Amino acid sequence: MELGVSMFADLPVDPMTGKHVKAKNRLKELLEEIKLADQVGLDVFGVGEHHRSDYAVSSPETILAAASTITQNIKLGSAVTVLSSSDPVKIYQRFATIDLISDGRAELIAGRGSFVESFPLFGYDLKDYNRLFEEKLDLLLAINQNEEISWKGTVRPALTKQKVLPRASGGGLPIWIASGGTPESILRAGKMGLPLMVAIIGGYPSQFKRHFAFYENEYKKRGYDMTKYQVGIHSHGLISDDRKKVIEDYFPLYAAQMDRIGRERGWPGYTMGQFEMGISPMGALFVGEPAEITDKILAQVEMFGLTRFVMHMDVGGPSHQDLMKSIELLGTKVAPEVRKAVSK
């Protein structure tokens, strides 16, 4: 059972100006947070890719390369790589480079992304949304398996006996498929025998039981080795020694970020009632003290048969101090109890 953290490097809003703070300081804080996650024995740290004014990271590979030089054991991955608007050759080369610098700790989670700014930015048409991902995933997987590649598709120039270098250690990069719960993504991961990471960031996690059952059935049906079966969830959370205080402090930040996104998508305003439902034992938010977070993770391990749980901690831009404390508690209080429980 692996436990870890992911972040998008949300940029806090300056209460004096109403504008997001500059990226420079947040990026330095992010590296300190990754270093601490390694020090407290967490298994994985994921960094997201966005091309928006409210996030600091547009190039996860750059951050992960820097992190590889200040960490020793933790796996370093994307959360996610927006493969549809990227070039699979460059993506492989960058992650293979991180893999070599980090002595084999790089991994890649490929997804279509929850935002679409990268498509016009890099000259892609949203009408090709599905085709872009399918063809580029096919090419990425082929590159991961073969140093010399011949490939032909419709979304980029063909390759004829081209070598893609450098090569990742250990026979290839671990490549996961990310899904927000769409059946197409889950079917794709199961058919290909790829690890699946499901984002459960709202509502009731129990609603996702059929998704995990579907994936497991597809994986088994195609005869893949169940000893290599990997499935995880990515959920929002923040841990504190003081439940009352973290709820009071975090709700305004979390709600403000949900409302910023919601205004773009026509959502109603985020309410305290939604937040309270989310942090309840049945909800999808992991906000509270270590003991209750431990119990909630274990409930979802049992519900879904998880091999990995990743807590996404910086939604809305909580302070660096609060993030460091949350990472510390996840590594020193929650992770040991979860590991002990699942090993019985």
Wavefront OBJ file of the C-alpha trace (Angstrom):
o trace
v 0.000 0.000 0.000
v 1.487 3.314 -1.136
v 0.613 6.703 0.317
v 1.552 10.042 -1.120
v 0.823 13.663 -1.872
v 0.007 15.594 -5.012
v -0.064 19.334 -5.624
v -0.806 21.747 -8.447
v 1.122 24.602 -6.779
v -2.035 26.668 -6.316
v -1.182 30.342 -6.038
v -2.727 31.984 -2.953
v -4.714 35.178 -3.447
v -3.238 38.300 -1.840
v -6.069 39.649 0.363
v -4.824 43.210 -0.147
v -4.829 43.168 -3.948
v -7.209 40.323 -4.753
v -4.600 38.964 -7.172
v -2.681 35.713 -7.121
v 0.804 35.943 -5.650
v 3.746 35.429 -8.004
v 4.953 31.928 -8.818
v 8.576 32.286 -7.663
v 8.055 31.774 -3.938
v 5.420 29.070 -4.398
v 7.774 26.993 -6.529
v 10.500 27.162 -3.875
v 7.956 26.147 -1.239
v 6.824 23.243 -3.407
v 10.342 21.831 -3.516
v 10.568 22.082 0.278
v 7.269 20.209 0.534
v 8.487 17.420 -1.755
v 11.691 17.135 0.261
v 9.727 16.810 3.502
v 7.436 14.159 1.988
v 10.554 12.121 1.225
v 11.978 12.666 4.706
v 8.818 11.463 6.472
v 8.734 8.286 4.404
v 5.877 8.864 1.989
v 5.907 6.773 -1.161
v 5.033 9.159 -3.976
v 4.706 12.859 -4.806
v 2.798 14.021 -7.876
v 2.898 17.454 -9.524
v 0.181 18.647 -11.890
v 0.373 20.487 -15.216
v -1.672 23.654 -15.774
v -1.436 26.698 -18.004
v -3.469 29.147 -15.924
v -2.866 32.163 -13.732
v -3.979 30.371 -10.543
v -1.310 27.633 -10.692
v 2.483 27.905 -10.684
v 3.451 24.733 -12.585
v 3.171 24.433 -16.346
v 6.107 22.005 -16.628
v 5.969 19.233 -14.000
v 9.089 17.668 -15.470
v 11.170 20.694 -14.495
v 9.979 20.561 -10.893
v 10.432 16.791 -10.699
v 13.975 17.030 -12.066
v 14.827 19.588 -9.392
v 13.135 17.438 -6.731
v 15.105 14.384 -7.784
v 18.314 16.068 -6.619
v 17.015 16.810 -3.087
v 15.206 13.521 -2.373
v 16.368 9.965 -1.839
v 13.509 7.458 -1.929
v 10.173 8.971 -2.903
v 8.676 8.273 -6.339
v 8.282 11.424 -8.427
v 5.475 11.674 -10.934
v 3.074 13.872 -12.822
v -0.481 14.462 -11.658
v -1.236 14.571 -14.545
v 0.644 14.970 -17.805
v -1.832 16.421 -20.315
v -0.804 14.009 -23.035
v -3.304 15.232 -25.640
v -1.528 18.585 -26.037
v 2.026 17.293 -25.558
v 4.485 15.474 -27.793
v 4.986 11.857 -26.646
v 8.601 11.805 -27.801
v 9.550 14.832 -25.695
v 7.440 13.596 -22.771
v 9.251 10.265 -22.778
v 12.679 11.897 -23.081
v 12.008 14.282 -20.197
v 10.702 11.607 -17.854
v 13.477 9.213 -18.844
v 15.945 11.946 -17.905
v 14.264 12.384 -14.503
v 14.361 8.611 -14.108
v 18.109 8.553 -14.673
v 18.811 11.499 -12.361
v 16.647 9.993 -9.614
v 17.941 6.406 -9.913
v 14.685 5.010 -11.222
v 12.092 6.967 -9.226
v 10.231 8.691 -12.079
v 6.737 7.776 -13.184
v 4.113 9.296 -15.429
v 0.351 9.609 -15.046
v -1.221 10.365 -18.411
v -4.573 12.090 -18.640
v -6.666 14.405 -20.750
v -6.760 17.101 -18.056
v -9.675 18.902 -16.440
v -8.856 22.224 -18.141
v -8.455 22.943 -21.849
v -6.110 25.975 -21.981
v -3.230 23.850 -23.276
v -5.059 22.987 -26.500
v -5.105 26.434 -28.155
v -1.788 27.275 -26.473
v -0.023 24.480 -28.363
v -2.115 24.663 -31.520
v -4.561 21.785 -31.026
v -8.273 21.681 -31.789
v -10.676 20.547 -29.077
v -12.740 18.693 -31.643
v -9.830 16.224 -31.789
v -9.916 15.732 -27.979
v -10.380 11.957 -27.958
v -8.291 11.148 -31.020
v -5.349 13.163 -29.713
v -5.236 11.217 -26.474
v -5.720 7.793 -28.032
v -3.036 8.187 -30.685
v -0.517 9.874 -28.410
v -0.971 7.253 -25.706
v -0.367 4.564 -28.319
v 2.856 6.283 -29.370
v 4.024 6.879 -25.788
v 3.534 3.231 -24.869
v 5.371 2.122 -28.007
v 8.298 4.404 -27.185
v 8.354 3.135 -23.620
v 8.794 -0.415 -24.897
v 11.148 0.169 -27.840
v 14.284 2.254 -28.310
v 13.796 2.297 -32.081
v 10.319 3.263 -33.130
v 8.306 3.251 -36.333
v 4.849 4.739 -35.940
v 2.218 6.398 -38.061
v -0.881 8.298 -36.965
v -2.903 11.367 -37.834
v -1.983 13.823 -35.064
v 1.774 14.203 -35.583
v 4.413 13.317 -38.212
v 5.241 9.656 -38.656
v 8.395 8.077 -37.235
v 10.465 5.604 -39.239
v 13.152 3.654 -37.388
v 13.898 6.605 -35.123
v 15.755 6.074 -31.853
v 14.255 7.809 -28.807
v 16.947 8.566 -26.236
v 17.885 8.521 -23.403
v 16.260 5.345 -22.162
v 14.684 4.976 -18.725
v 16.237 2.448 -16.392
v 14.518 -0.761 -15.385
v 12.973 -1.579 -18.739
v 10.670 1.403 -19.014
v 8.755 4.088 -17.151
v 5.765 3.244 -14.969
v 2.830 4.783 -16.865
v -0.573 5.194 -15.200
v -3.875 6.284 -16.706
v -5.764 9.044 -14.900
v -9.538 9.171 -14.926
v -12.222 11.381 -13.473
v -14.551 8.406 -13.675
v -15.367 8.246 -17.378
v -16.046 4.655 -18.520
v -13.912 5.160 -21.653
v -10.785 5.929 -19.614
v -11.385 3.048 -17.228
v -11.974 0.632 -20.103
v -8.811 1.843 -21.819
v -6.695 1.252 -18.698
v -8.169 -2.197 -18.143
v -7.734 -3.280 -21.776
v -4.114 -2.131 -21.790
v -3.274 -3.507 -18.344
v -2.140 -0.082 -17.149
v -2.393 1.122 -13.542
v -5.429 3.328 -12.918
v -5.621 6.522 -10.843
v -9.152 7.817 -10.235
v -9.783 11.386 -9.085
v -12.535 11.366 -6.453
v -12.876 15.003 -5.468
v -16.548 15.409 -4.691
v -19.767 13.659 -3.770
v -19.747 10.194 -2.213
v -16.831 7.863 -3.017
v -19.158 4.856 -2.789
v -20.628 5.993 -6.113
v -17.330 4.944 -7.728
v -17.480 1.289 -6.637
v -18.814 0.192 -10.008
v -15.916 1.957 -11.769
v -13.316 -0.002 -9.844
v -15.226 -3.249 -10.337
v -15.390 -2.526 -14.079
v -11.639 -1.902 -14.238
v -10.769 -5.030 -12.258
v -13.040 -7.142 -14.440
v -11.473 -5.811 -17.657
v -7.971 -6.297 -16.252
v -8.653 -9.896 -15.233
v -10.599 -10.736 -18.394
v -7.543 -10.004 -20.507
v -5.297 -12.228 -18.437
v -2.981 -9.624 -16.937
v -0.845 -10.570 -13.947
v -2.784 -9.682 -10.790
v 0.453 -9.396 -8.827
v 1.077 -6.251 -10.910
v -2.448 -4.862 -10.420
v -2.330 -1.233 -9.255
v -5.243 1.081 -8.585
v -5.326 4.338 -6.672
v -7.364 7.391 -5.842
v -6.513 11.077 -5.762
v -8.623 13.090 -3.284
v -8.454 16.552 -1.770
v -7.385 16.889 1.853
v -5.490 18.681 4.587
v -4.457 17.252 7.954
v -4.062 19.121 11.236
v -3.750 18.415 14.956
v -6.751 20.701 15.482
v -9.889 19.629 13.616
v -11.957 22.699 14.486
v -9.227 25.111 13.412
v -8.408 23.406 10.127
v -12.081 23.403 9.146
v -12.466 27.083 10.024
v -9.249 28.100 8.287
v -9.504 25.881 5.223
v -13.140 26.248 4.213
v -12.809 29.864 2.942
v -9.753 28.980 0.849
v -11.273 25.814 -0.543
v -14.631 27.423 -1.285
v -12.969 30.377 -3.016
v -11.080 28.065 -5.379
v -14.176 25.970 -6.088
v -16.077 29.177 -6.855
v -13.336 30.492 -9.181
v -13.528 27.304 -11.195
v -17.283 27.116 -10.817
v -17.840 30.538 -12.352
v -16.169 29.292 -15.536
v -18.332 26.178 -15.639
v -21.668 27.499 -14.442
v -21.623 25.805 -11.051
v -23.560 27.229 -8.082
v -21.548 28.693 -5.195
v -19.752 26.215 -2.934
v -21.383 26.008 0.501
v -20.388 25.050 4.026
v -22.990 22.287 3.764
v -21.095 20.773 0.842
v -17.845 21.046 2.759
v -19.317 19.385 5.856
v -20.724 16.578 3.743
v -17.326 16.159 2.090
v -15.433 15.837 5.381
v -17.975 13.406 6.835
v -16.995 9.706 6.920
v -18.969 9.115 3.708
v -17.626 12.128 1.790
v -14.680 12.633 -0.544
v -12.733 15.283 1.421
v -9.919 14.207 3.742
v -9.822 17.189 6.095
v -9.308 16.670 9.815
v -7.078 15.078 12.439
v -4.804 12.065 11.819
v -7.015 9.407 13.426
v -10.101 10.240 11.373
v -8.055 10.535 8.174
v -6.540 7.110 8.883
v -9.980 5.566 9.317
v -11.263 7.217 6.152
v -8.336 6.026 4.033
v -8.703 2.479 5.365
v -12.421 2.503 4.548
v -11.630 3.371 0.943
v -8.803 0.860 0.730
v -11.353 -1.785 1.679
v -14.076 -0.353 -0.577
v -11.958 -0.197 -3.728
v -9.057 -2.604 -3.161
v -6.599 0.284 -3.398
v -2.868 -0.138 -3.754
v -2.255 3.639 -3.602
v -3.851 6.663 -1.937
v -2.734 10.184 -2.875
v -3.895 13.234 -0.931
v -4.072 16.413 -2.991
v -3.263 19.089 -0.427
v -2.952 22.579 -1.842
v -6.383 23.365 -3.299
v -7.050 27.066 -2.747
v -3.528 27.870 -1.589
v -3.261 27.011 2.120
v -0.117 28.361 3.748
v 3.231 26.670 3.302
v 3.323 26.144 7.072
v -0.029 24.331 7.002
v 1.037 22.201 4.041
v 4.283 21.218 5.750
v 2.365 20.222 8.875
v -0.129 18.222 6.827
v 2.667 16.353 5.042
v 4.392 15.672 8.349
v 1.218 14.234 9.886
v 0.435 12.124 6.814
v 3.927 10.632 6.931
v 4.397 10.219 10.686
v 0.880 9.631 12.041
v -1.398 8.412 9.262
v 0.860 6.343 6.992
v 2.248 4.054 9.757
v -1.262 3.211 10.966
v -2.575 2.574 7.457
v 0.362 0.369 6.584
v 0.037 -1.578 9.819
v -3.669 -2.154 9.236
v -3.369 -3.299 5.613
v -0.480 -5.651 6.397
v -2.541 -7.710 8.843
l 1 2 3 4 5 6 7 8 9 10 11 12 13 14 15 16 17 18 19 20 21 22 23 24 25 26 27 28 29 30 31 32 33 34 35 36 37 38 39 40 41 42 43 44 45 46 47 48 49 50 51 52 53 54 55 56 57 58 59 60 61 62 63 64 65 66 67 68 69 70 71 72 73 74 75 76 77 78 79 80 81 82 83 84 85 86 87 88 89 90 91 92 93 94 95 96 97 98 99 100 101 102 103 104 105 106 107 108 109 110 111 112 113 114 115 116 117 118 119 120 121 122 123 124 125 126 127 128 129 130 131 132 133 134 135 136 137 138 139 140 141 142 143 144 145 146 147 148 149 150 151 152 153 154 155 156 157 158 159 160 161 162 163 164 165 166 167 168 169 170 171 172 173 174 175 176 177 178 179 180 181 182 183 184 185 186 187 188 189 190 191 192 193 194 195 196 197 198 199 200 201 202 203 204 205 206 207 208 209 210 211 212 213 214 215 216 217 218 219 220 221 222 223 224 225 226 227 228 229 230 231 232 233 234 235 236 237 238 239 240 241 242 243 244 245 246 247 248 249 250 251 252 253 254 255 256 257 258 259 260 261 262 263 264 265 266 267 268 269 270 271 272 273 274 275 276 277 278 279 280 281 282 283 284 285 286 287 288 289 290 291 292 293 294 295 296 297 298 299 300 301 302 303 304 305 306 307 308 309 310 311 312 313 314 315 316 317 318 319 320 321 322 323 324 325 326 327 328 329 330 331 332 333 334 335 336 337 338 339 340 341 342 343 344
